Structures are given as C-alpha cells and as structure tokens.
C-alpha cells in the first residue's frame, strides 16, 4: 500500500481525494491546499486525513511515497520537480505542463530520480475507450480514414489556459492511445469572445494529419448551449461512434461504407457502391475511470512498472497542444511535428 497525498483541493482535487481514499492499494495521508476553508470543506468527509497548507513541508515528509498534483497548469513544473527531487512518485493532472520544454523537464527529472511519473489522462481508463482500442487492434475497422471529435459545452471558463489546453487533452490523449503515434502536421483556428482584450480562445478547431490518409479533427468550445461528447472513427471496413453522454450503448459499430468497383472500365466512371450492414453495440464494463486510474498508479509505483499514461504520453499531448497554439496565433498556419 502506497502512502499518498493530494496537492490541490479545488475543482479536480476532490475527485482524486475520493478515489484515492477508496483505493485498496493506497493510503491517503494528507491533502494540501492554501485555502483553509477549502481544506476544511473537503476533509469533513475524511477525518483521518491531515490538512496541510505548505507544499514544501508536505514533500519533506518521510512517511510519504507519492503525490497527486491537481493544481493550475503553470504550477505543475515547480511542484512536479520538487516532488520528484524529494523522492516522491508523481501523478499530475492534465495537461502535464504548460509547454514542451516544461514537460521534457518533468520527464527528465523522473528518469533521474527513478520515480514514476504518470499523467491523469482519465479517459484512457474508461471501459469505452479500452473497448475502442480492442476493436481497433483487432483490425475490424480496416484501414483508418478519419477521426472526428466534438467536445463542447457552456463553460467552465479558465483564466490561465484556453479552451484547447482545457478540453482538447481528453480527446488528444484518446487518439494518442488508439493510434500510437504523433501526427505528421496540424493546423488550428481559434477565437476569443468573452473578452475582446483577452488572448484566451474559447472556441477552437484542430486538424491533424497522421499521413497515410488518416485525418483527425477536433472541435472544442466553451460557448455551446448544449453539451456534446461525440467521437467517431471511420475505417475502410467499418466505422465506430463513441458518445460518452449516452447511459447505455456508448459505442456503436457500423458495418456501413462504400465499395469502389475493381472493374477497369467501371473505374473510369469511379463507380461507387454503398454498403449498409449491421449496427452493434459491444458490452462495456462499468467501472469509474478515475478509480481504475488511481489503482493503476499505485500498482505501477509498487511494482516498478511504466504507467499506461506515462510522462512520454503526457509529453506527446503537450507537443500537439503547443503546436496548435502556435498555429492559432499564425491564423491556421500548418505546423510540422
């Protein structure tokens, strides 16, 4: 059983606290936050857990094996470096860092300290995303043609990062897990509406070229009156649609597509036939992704195993985010990765 503390009891911290407190492979010993009222409110449910205001004092404790960092992204580097250099294993909220350089520093520090560095890419631990990975790896979809993702809702507006850095890491981490490689290039557009003087985009569109005919598009938006979580993958044989907001049948596989005539004479007219087959929805194990994620972190620390969402995976996502930001500032200029 690893002894762990959570740094940050704001928006995401309470979710980590709840799941770490319930994890049989971890013992939650402390929660750190500068706001005493926030600490009091969160720890009311966990009387055996200590509240701490000073992160440096927390990291100096010898009775601590690991920390989970759930603080604003600009604090991930200093807190992560301090924790790793203090000999602690680190679980850090997405995105891993505010830049590629910062992410590289965390990866290097974890390697030098021989400590686990894991990024909280929670969706990778969901039953639905794991089922998608299983379907893709089986070859059932055939050659992949496109990924189309929409993650939109009204708020929550962030003050330190734009909508790309806030929402896109979820779907970029899913694509990274499914595809297993960085895109060849990308282009992105974004706009600011909440404040004319602000440089924090609240709407953005990303287009990623993975080469080999595979394109991926992402729409992220803080201004939509409706909440949509839609993720589609199209292949040469079948297609798959993942809707995270549907209580049942989150994934549907469609045996729909096109066939191009192999006849040379017919191909001069590009004869295309449309195929409409079955639609099926696979069974998905209902386990809270965050519960599975913290258990995986504890397992990796105890057994010295590399995490599924390790520092390298976090770095790949940050590379895409940083390139997307550069493209937005260049009015959609294509960036090579």
N, C-alpha and C positions, 0 to 999 in steps of 0.2 A: 504494500500500500504506500503510495507516494504522498508526501505532505505538501500541500499546495496552497497558495494564496492568490487572491484576485486583486489586481490593481485597477481601480475604476469601478464605481458603483452607479454609473449614470444610465444611459439607455440600454446598452447591451450587457453590462456587467451583471445585473440581477439574473439574467438568463444563464450565464456561466456559473454564477453562485449556486443557483438552484440545481443545476445538473451535476456540478462537482460535489455538492453536499450529498447527492443521492448516488454517486458513483461508488460501487463497492471496491474499486481499485485505487481510490483516492481519499484522502482525509483533508477536508477544507479547514485550515487552521486560522486563517486571517483574511480580512478584506481591508484594503487600503483606499482611502479617498480623503481629499482635503476638506470636504464639506461634512461637518459633524452631524448635521440634520439628516443628510442623505445616508450616512452610515447607520444612524440610529433607526431610520425607517427600514433599511434593508435587513439589518441584523436582528430586528424584532422577531423574525421567524427562525433565527439561528442563534439562540442564546449561548451556545458553546463556542461560537466563532468570535475571535477577537477583532475589534475595530482598531485600525492603525491610521494615523494621519500622515506619517512621514515614510515615503517610499524607500529612502536610503536606509533608514533604521530597519525597515522590514527586510530588505535584501541582505543586511548584515547578519540576520538570524541564522544560527547553525541548524535549527530544527526545521528548516525549510528546504525542500528539494526542487520545487518548481513554482513558477508564477504564470498566471494568465493575465495578459495586458489588454484591457478594454477601455482605452483612453483615446483622445483625439489623435489623428494620424501623425501630426507633427511631433508628438511625444514618443512615438514608437521607437525611434532610433535611440534617444538617450536612455529611455527605460530599458529597452532590449539589451543595449550594450552593457549597461550597469548590471543587469541581472545575469547575463552570460559571464561577465568577468567576475561576478561574485560566485560563480559555480552553480548557478541555477539553470534548470531547463526552462524553456520559454514557449508558451502558446500565445500567439499575438493575433489580435482581431484584424480582419481585412480592412483596407489594403495593408500589406505588410509594412510598407514605408511610403514616404512622400516623394521618393524619387528612386531611379535605378541605382544611383550611387549609394544612397542610404540602405537600400535593400541588399546590395552587394556587401556593405559593411557588416550587416547583421549575419549574412551567410558566412562570411569570413570569420567573424567572431565566434560563431557557433562551432565551426570546424576547429579553430584554435583551442577553444575551451573543451572540446569533445563533449558537447552538450546538445541535447535535442532542441531543434528549432522547428516549430510547427505553426502553420497559418490556419486560422479559423475560417476555412472555406467550407462552411457548414453544409451546403447543398451536395457536396461530394459524398456525404454520408447519409443522404436520403435514400430510401428504398427505390424511389422513382428513377433517380439519376443512376443508381447502381444497375437497375434493370435496363436502362438505356444502354449502358456500357456493355452489358451482357449481350444485348441484341445486336449492337454494332460489331462486337468482336466475333459474333457467330457468322458474320457475313450476310445476314438475312436481308439487309437493305441494299446490298450490292455496292457498287462504287458510289461514294458520296458526292452529291452535286451542290447542295446548299444547306446552310443553317440560317434560320430566320428567328430572331428573338425579340420579344417586346416585353419590357418591364416598366410599367408606367403606373402612376398613382398621384394623388393630390398630397404633396408634402412627403416626408418631413424635410424642410429646407435646412441645409447645413451652412455653417458660417466659415468653415475652413477649407472645404473641398466642394467641387462642383458635382453635378449630377452623374458625370461619368465616373469619377472616383468613388462616389457613394453607391450607385446601383450597379454599374457595369461589372465590377469584380465578381458578382454572383454568377453571371452568365459566361463571362470570360473564363472563370475557373472551371465551369462545367465543360465548356468547349475544350479547354486545355486537357481535362481529364479524359474526354471522349476521343479527341483527335490525337493528342500526344505530341504535338509539335507547335512551334510558333508559326504565325502567318508569314508569308513572304513580304507582304506590304499591307499598308492600310491607309484609309482616308477617313476623315471625320469632320462633321459640321456641328456647330452648337450655337446657341443664342441665349442671351440674358434678358429676362423680362421683369423680374421682381424689383429690380433697382437699376435704373439707367446708368448709374455710376459704378455698378458692380461688375466685376470680371468673373463672377461665378455663374457659369452656364446652368440653366435649369431645364433645358431641352437639348438633346444631342442624338446624332445618328452616326454610327460607325460602320464602315465597310471593310472587311478583312479578306485578303486574297491569300489562300493557302496553297495556291498553284495546283496543277493537275485538274483544273476545272472546278475546284471547290471554293465557293464564295460563302462568306458569313456576314450577316447584317444584324445590327443591334440598335434598338430604339429605346432610349431611357428618357424619362420625363417626370418632373415633379409637379406639372401643372394639369395633368389629366383629371377630369371629373370622375373617371372610373378607374378601378384597379384592375390591371390585366397582367397576367404572368403566363405568357404564351411562348412556346419553344418548339420549333418544327425542324425536322431533318429530312431532306429528300435524297433518295438514292436511285440507282438505276433499276432496282428491282421493286423496292417498297419504300414507303415513307412512314415517318413517325411523328406524332404530335404529343407534346407534353404540356398539360395545363395544370399548374400547381394549385389552382384555386378550386378545382373540382374535388369534392369529398371522396368520390369513388371513380374508378377508371381514369386515373390521372394520365395514363399513357394509352394511346390508341395507335395501332399499326395498320396502315392502309396498303392493301395489295392493289393499288391504283398506279397507273403510269402510262407511258407511251411505248410503242414499238415502231422502229423505223424499218421499212422494207429492205430486205437484203438483196432484192432483185435489182440488177443494174439498170434496167430500163425504167423501173418504177422510181428508183432513187433520183433520176433526172428531174422528177417532179416532186422530190422529197415527200414520198408517200408516208404518212404517219398514221398509225392506228392507236386508238385509245383503249386501255385495258382497265376494266373495273371489276375487281375481285372482292375478297372478304375484308372485313374490318374486325380486328380482335383487340381485346384489352387484357394484358397479362396481369397475373396476380402480383401485388406489391406488398411486401412486408411492412406493417405499420409500426415503426419504431421511431421515436423522436430523433431526428438527425443530430441534434446537439448532444443528446445523451450518448449516442454512438461515437460522436467525435471526441468527447472528453475521455471516454473509455479507451479509445484508440491512442490518445495522447499518453494516458497512464501506462498502457501496455508498451508503447514504444520506449518510454523512459525506463520502465522496469526491465525490459528485455533487450534494451540497446538496439532497437530496430529503427530503420528510417521511416518516418511518417509518410502516409499517402500524400498529404499536403505539406510537404517539407519546405524548407527555405528556397530551394530551387524552383518549386512550383509557384511560390509566392513571388519570386523574382520575375518569372515569365509573365505573370499577370501585370506586375508593375511596369515591365518593359512596354506592354501594349498600352497601358494607361498613359504613360509618359509620351509615347509616340502619338497617341490620339490627341493629347493636349497640344502637342506641337502642331499637328495637322489642323486642329480647330483654329489656332492663332494664325495659321497660314491660309485661312479661308479654304480649307479642304485639300490642301496640298498633300500629295501622296508621299508617305514616309516608308522607306525600305527598312526592314528589320533584319 
